[in-house]
Each structure stands twice: as C-alpha cells, then as structure tokens.
Amino acid sequence: MKFFHEQRIYTDIKVYAAKTEFNIFPAHWHPETEIVMVRTGQIDVCFNFENYNLEPGDLMVIPGGNVHHFDMNRNGDAFVILFEPMLLDKKSDGCSIPLIIKNCEDTSYFFELYRNIETELQKNDIEYKTFIKLYLDLLSAWCIRSRIKGNIIKLKSDKMVSLMKIQKLFDYIENNYDSKITLKTAAEILHFSISHFCNYFKALTGTTFAKYVNIIRCQSAMNMIRTTDLKIIEISQQCGFENLRTFNREFKKTTGFTPKEYRNSKGSVNTDGIEIYTAEHRNK
C-alpha cells in the first residue's frame, strides 16, 4: 500500500464523495482534483510548504499532484469530493487553479451538488455517470462564480519539485516502517543535513519525521488489529515499535483510542483521518 501517493480503487467512474470528521490526514498526494468544503469546526491545512486555516464556509481546491495534509484540531466536519480532472468540460474548468475561497456565498448549492453526486454514486442508476459529469461541470462553474465574488487566497503550486525530491523517502518509509528508521538515514536519502532535513520535512508535512513515521505505523497496526487475531504486543513489534508502552502511547495519541479499545470496537471507531488509507475506506 502507498502512504504518500494515495491510490483509490474506483469502478466505472473516477469520482469519490464523502463526509469526513478526520483528526489527522498525513501528507499525501494523488492525481485527482480534490475539493474540500468545511461545514463545521476548523481545519489546518499544509499545501506545498504553506500553512492555511479553513473555517466553516471555506472551500479549498487542490489540483492533482500537489502535496497536502489536514489537521482538524477541533470537533467538526467537512465534505470532500475527488474526481479525475478529465471528467470536466475543459472549456470551463474552474477547478484547475489551487486556491481557497473564503466565506463562500450560497454554500447550500455546493452541499446540494455534493448530495446529488453522492446519491448517484450509491445508486448506480441508469446514466448515473452522465449525471455525475453534469454535476461536476456545475460544481466547476460554481467555483468560478465563487472565486470571482469571494475572498480568494491563491496557493503556490510547486508539485513537481516537492514530489521528485521526497518520493524516494516516502517509498523508503513504506518499505521499512516495521523496523528502526533513523533521522540520519532519512536525511541521507535526500542528501540533506539533519537540520535541513528536519526543517524541510516539517514544512512539507506539517509534522516531525518521528511523528509521521509513528502515524504510518499506527495505521498499519489498526489494519492488523481489525484483520488478525495477533496479540497487541505482537502487532506492536511487527509495526516497528520498540516496546508496548511506546506503542500504546502513540496509538492513543494518533487515534484517540487504546489498541484494546479499538479491538473491542472491531475497528468501527471514528478514526477516518488515518483509516482512509486502507482498502475499506476506498471507493469501490
């Protein structure tokens, strides 16, 4: 599985729509365009080294290929739509520019489009793909109108530089999170000094290297808790934690639940911000 390059599984149309109450969504990128509309609460976003804050009524457009992560520090929810850019009418693509529209007018229209897309995806009725494409074109046109009327924050798109530099590192984390990963080794992969690497990684992902690795380990542990009968201590060892105490602390810090609580719930607790990387949370 990929932790940095988020890859979703689609059927006939590359569109995903979901309401999320995530806490932490680690740094990632994907080829699809992503639109996030905050309904309640606040979300801190890091987009290509820059930090932003989203409040209720704010909409963020993230064209494919850009590194970003979310951190919802307060209770709330947001609506997310991901789709393949080629589904839009190229003559009026209002979703190709990375930006934030503050205090969008008529947010009810966005929610109506979101619900229509979600309904079509769930029902798979006759010509549902045609209807979804029409709704996406309406969403694109609505974004154009909103960014003309609204308070706009333009985002810097530096995707190729960021991805080319750091993809090798995230591949290394993916393949070695179950063993000890040192800061020195990580810095050497990018040919950085340790101090420069720490600053670079924090700017890109919004968190420290150690915390990011622990989030990935906890995500793997969650999957193992749901799908195996292994003892908690065995899972902690296989996920790269030095001891059970550290595992319990980091798991609680990352998910809000102890490993035992999570197992007793059979993986049904609300931890979408981490579990979205697993197959169960992909659009099927």
N, C-alpha and C positions, 0 to 999 in steps of 0.2 A: 504494500500500500504506500501511497505518497502522502507525506505530511506537509510538504511545502507546495508542491504542484497539486492542487486539489482537483481530482478527477471524479466526475459524476457519471453514473450509469443512466442512460436515457433509453427510451423505446423508439417511437416513431418521430418525435419532435424534441429538439434540444431546448427545453424550457423547464424551469423549476420555480415553484412559488410556495412560500411557507411563512408562517408567523413564527418568530423566534423570541425566546426570552433568555438568550445566551448570557453567560457571565464573561467568559474569555474565549475568543476565537483567535488562535495563534496566527502569526504571519503566514500568508499563503498567496498564491496567485492562480488564476485559471483563465482559459481563453474566452470564456463567456463574458458578456457585459453583465454587470450587477447593478441593481437599483435598490437602495435601502431607504425606507421611509419610517421615521421614528413616530410611534403613536403615543407612548408614554415613557417617562424616565429620560435618562441621558446616556449617550454613548461616546466614549473617547475613541477616536479613530486615528491610526497612523497610516499615511498614504505616501509611499516613496520618500521616507525620511521626515515627513512633515506631520505634525500633530494637529488634530482638529477636534472640536466638540460638537456633537449633534444633539439638538433638543427637540421636543415634540413639534411636529410640523416641518422639520427639516428633511430634505431629500438629498441623497448623495448618489451621483452617477459615477460608476467605476468601469471604464472600458477594459476589455480583456488584456491580460498580460502585465498588469500593474500589481506590485507587492502591497498588501494592506493587511491590517489586523484590527479587531474590535475588542473593546473592553467596556462592558456595561457595569459600572460601579454601583448603580442604584437600581432599585426594582423598576421594571418597565418592560416594554415590548416593542418590536419593530416588524415591519413586513419586508420581505426580501423576494426579489424576482431576478432570476438569472436566465439568460437566453443567448442563443447563438446570434451574433450580430447580423449575419446574412439573412435572417428572418425579416429584418426591417426593410422598408422601402428606402433604397439608397438616396432617393431624391429628397427625402425629408427626414434623414436620420438625426434625431435630436438627442441621441444617447452616445455619440462618439466622442464627446468632449468631457474630460474628467472635471467635475465641479460639484459644489454644494449649493443648493438653493435653500436659503434661509426663509423660514416662515412662509412656506408655500401657500398661495391662495387656493381656495377650494380643494382642500385635501380630501374631501369626501369623494371627489371624482376619481382620484388615484385609488382610494380604497374600493370603489365600485369596479374599476378596471381590474384590480388585483383579485377581487372575489370572482369576477367573470372568468379570468384566466384559470384560477384555482378550480372552479367548478368544471370547466371544460376538460382540464387535465384528469380530474377524478372520474367524470362520466364517460369519457372517450366516445361520445355520441357521434352520429353521422356528421361528417365535415368539421369535426372538432378542431382539426389543425388549421383549417381556413379561418375559423372564428378566432382562434388564438392569435394568428398573424394579424388579423384586423385589430384586435385589442392592443397588440404590441405597437402597431402603427399609430393608434390613438394615443397610447402612452407616450410615444416619441413626440407626437405633435403637442401633447400637453406639456411635456418637458420644455419644448421650445418656447411655448407661451409663458410658462412659469419663469424661465430664466430671463426672459425679456422684462417681465413685470417685477420679478423678485429681487432680493438682495443676494448677489452672486459672489461666491468665493471660487476663483479658478484654481485648479490643482495642477501642480507640476507633474508632467508625465515623463519619467526617466527610466522606463521599464527595462529597456534592453541592457543598459549599464548595470543596473541592480541585479537582474536575473543572471547575466553572464558571470558576474563576479561571485555570486553566492550560491548558485545552484549546486555546484560541486560539494559545498559544505553541507547543504541540507540532504543531499544524497548520502553523504558520509554518516550523518546523524541517523538517517533512516536505517542504514545497514548495521549500525553499531550501538544503538541506544541501549541494547541489552548488556553492554559491557562498559568499562570505565572510559569516559571521553574527557580528555584533559583540555583545558583552555589553551595550552601551548600547542597541542596538535591541531586544534581548530584554527588557531591563528596562522599556523604554518600552511594550512591548506590554501588560504587566501594570500599567503606571502605578506602578512601584516605583522607588525609588532603586537605584543599582547595588549598594550594600552590602546593602540589604534584600533585593534580588532574589537575590543570591548565597547569603545565609543561608536564604531561603525555598526555593530550588531544591535546595540540598544537603539540607535537612531532608526534602523530599518524595521525592527520587530517590536519596539516599544517595551522590551523586557531584557533582562540579562540573559547571557548564554546559559548559565546554570539553570535558571528558572524555565527557560524554553525547553531544554532537554528533559527536565522533570515533568513538564506538561505532556511531552510526547510519550514519556514512559508511563505516565498515569493513564493516558488514552489507551495504550496497549494493555495495561492492567485491567482497565474497565472491560475491554473486549474479552479478555481471558476469564474474568470473573463471571461474565454473562454466559460464556460458551463452554467452560470447562468445570470440572469438579476438583481442580487442584486446590491445595491448601493455600491460604493467603500468603504464608511465608514463602512457599514455592513460587508463587506468582511474583512476589516482590523480587526474589532472586533472579528470576528469568527476565524481568524487566530492567535489570541493571541497578537496583537499589542496594546499597552496601549492607543495610540492616533493616529489620522490620519496623523499628521505631521511626527511622527516617521515611520509610515508605508510608506509614500511617499518617505522619505529619504532612507530607507533601500531597498525598491523596486527598486528605481533608481540606487542605489549603486550595487545591485545584478544583475539586468538585463540590465541596461543601458537605460531603458525607464521608464517613469512615468506610474502609473496604467492607467491613462486616455489614454495615447499614446498606451499602449498595448491593451486596449479595442477597440480603434478605428481601430487598425490593425487587429482585430479579432484573435489575437493570432498568427499572421503569422510572427512576427518579429523574427530575428535570435537570439535565446537565447537557442541554443541546449544544452549548458552546464548545464542548470537547467532542461529544459523540458524533457530531455532524460529519466527521471524517470516516466513520465506519460505514459498512455496506448497508446497515439497517436504516441509516438516515439519508441514503442516496435516493434520488428519484428513480423509480423502477417503471 
